[in-house]
């Protein structure tokens, strides 16, 4: 075998190795990007789940208060766990109320996720719930 043929094969092997390293690098970069986006979305969903639970806690607190104190009109920035909730209670008819609860998940003093729930509540003469339904108004990060 002559030296020229050996150099051509060595050069071809080097080019093949460089192309293979580039393809592996691009593939690794794509996997890294996918994992980063997935982790970011998972973290966002976790923060919104905490905010949802805080808003639900606000509704629960408002229902409990209204069952014992019909004059209850809500509260602002009540700390709980990883955040806080605020509730506004409005009387729509005798023993009927419209509630709006905002749950905010906070880290290091900054709000990371917010969920707003609205509910309609009807209490009977014995102050027990006759009707209670809630829905999500909106969520944001």
ZIZINOR-V410509 format. One record per residue. N is the residue number from 0. SS is DSSP state (h for helix, s for strand, l for the rest). OMEGA is omega as a letter, one per 30 degrees, with the letter a starting at -180 (* if undefined). BURIAL is b if it has 24 or more other ideal C-beta (glycine too) atoms within 12 Angstrom, else e. Layout:
n:N ss:SS omega:OMEGA burial:BURIAL
n:N ss:SS omega:OMEGA burial:BURIAL
This chain:
n:0 ss:l omega:a burial:e
n:1 ss:l omega:a burial:e
n:2 ss:h omega:a burial:e
n:3 ss:h omega:l burial:e
n:4 ss:h omega:l burial:e
n:5 ss:h omega:l burial:e
n:6 ss:h omega:l burial:e
n:7 ss:h omega:l burial:e
n:8 ss:h omega:l burial:e
n:9 ss:h omega:l burial:e
n:10 ss:h omega:l burial:e
n:11 ss:h omega:l burial:e
n:12 ss:h omega:l burial:e
n:13 ss:h omega:l burial:e
n:14 ss:h omega:l burial:e
n:15 ss:h omega:l burial:e
n:16 ss:h omega:l burial:e
n:17 ss:h omega:l burial:e
n:18 ss:h omega:l burial:e
n:19 ss:h omega:l burial:e
n:20 ss:h omega:l burial:e
n:21 ss:h omega:l burial:e
n:22 ss:h omega:l burial:e
n:23 ss:h omega:l burial:e
n:24 ss:h omega:l burial:e
n:25 ss:h omega:l burial:e
n:26 ss:h omega:l burial:e
n:27 ss:h omega:l burial:e
n:28 ss:h omega:l burial:e
n:29 ss:h omega:l burial:e
n:30 ss:h omega:l burial:e
n:31 ss:h omega:l burial:e
n:32 ss:h omega:l burial:e
n:33 ss:h omega:l burial:e
n:34 ss:h omega:l burial:e
n:35 ss:h omega:l burial:e
n:36 ss:h omega:l burial:e
n:37 ss:h omega:l burial:e
n:38 ss:h omega:l burial:e
n:39 ss:h omega:l burial:e
n:40 ss:h omega:l burial:e
n:41 ss:h omega:l burial:e
n:42 ss:h omega:l burial:e
n:43 ss:h omega:l burial:e
n:44 ss:h omega:l burial:e
n:45 ss:h omega:a burial:e
n:46 ss:h omega:l burial:b
n:47 ss:h omega:l burial:b
n:48 ss:h omega:l burial:b
n:49 ss:h omega:l burial:b
n:50 ss:h omega:l burial:b
n:51 ss:h omega:l burial:b
n:52 ss:h omega:l burial:b
n:53 ss:h omega:l burial:b
n:54 ss:h omega:l burial:b
n:55 ss:h omega:l burial:b
n:56 ss:h omega:l burial:b
n:57 ss:h omega:l burial:b
n:58 ss:h omega:l burial:b
n:59 ss:h omega:l burial:b
n:60 ss:h omega:a burial:b
n:61 ss:h omega:l burial:b
n:62 ss:h omega:l burial:b
n:63 ss:h omega:l burial:e
n:64 ss:h omega:a burial:b
n:65 ss:h omega:l burial:b
n:66 ss:h omega:a burial:b
n:67 ss:h omega:a burial:e
n:68 ss:l omega:a burial:e
n:69 ss:l omega:a burial:e
n:70 ss:l omega:a burial:e
n:71 ss:l omega:a burial:e
n:72 ss:l omega:l burial:e
n:73 ss:s omega:l burial:b
n:74 ss:s omega:a burial:e
n:75 ss:s omega:l burial:e
n:76 ss:s omega:l burial:e
n:77 ss:s omega:a burial:b
n:78 ss:s omega:l burial:e
n:79 ss:s omega:l burial:b
n:80 ss:l omega:a burial:e
n:81 ss:l omega:a burial:e
n:82 ss:s omega:a burial:b
n:83 ss:s omega:l burial:b
n:84 ss:s omega:l burial:b
n:85 ss:s omega:a burial:b
n:86 ss:s omega:l burial:b
n:87 ss:s omega:l burial:b
n:88 ss:s omega:a burial:b
n:89 ss:s omega:l burial:e
n:90 ss:s omega:l burial:e
n:91 ss:s omega:l burial:e
n:92 ss:s omega:l burial:e
n:93 ss:l omega:a burial:e
n:94 ss:l omega:l burial:e
n:95 ss:s omega:a burial:e
n:96 ss:s omega:l burial:b
n:97 ss:s omega:a burial:b
n:98 ss:s omega:l burial:b
n:99 ss:s omega:a burial:b
n:100 ss:s omega:l burial:b
n:101 ss:s omega:l burial:b
n:102 ss:s omega:l burial:b
n:103 ss:s omega:l burial:b
n:104 ss:s omega:a burial:b
n:105 ss:s omega:l burial:e
n:106 ss:s omega:l burial:e
n:107 ss:l omega:l burial:e
n:108 ss:l omega:l burial:e
n:109 ss:s omega:l burial:e
n:110 ss:s omega:a burial:b
n:111 ss:s omega:l burial:b
n:112 ss:s omega:a burial:b
n:113 ss:s omega:l burial:b
n:114 ss:s omega:l burial:b
n:115 ss:s omega:l burial:b
n:116 ss:s omega:l burial:b
n:117 ss:s omega:a burial:b
n:118 ss:s omega:l burial:b
n:119 ss:s omega:a burial:b
n:120 ss:s omega:l burial:b
n:121 ss:s omega:l burial:b
n:122 ss:s omega:l burial:b
n:123 ss:l omega:l burial:e
n:124 ss:l omega:l burial:e
n:125 ss:l omega:l burial:e
n:126 ss:l omega:l burial:e
n:127 ss:l omega:a burial:e
n:128 ss:s omega:l burial:b
n:129 ss:s omega:l burial:e
n:130 ss:s omega:l burial:e
n:131 ss:s omega:l burial:b
n:132 ss:s omega:l burial:e
n:133 ss:s omega:l burial:b
n:134 ss:s omega:l burial:e
n:135 ss:s omega:l burial:e
n:136 ss:s omega:l burial:e
n:137 ss:s omega:l burial:e
n:138 ss:s omega:l burial:b
n:139 ss:s omega:l burial:e
n:140 ss:l omega:* burial:e
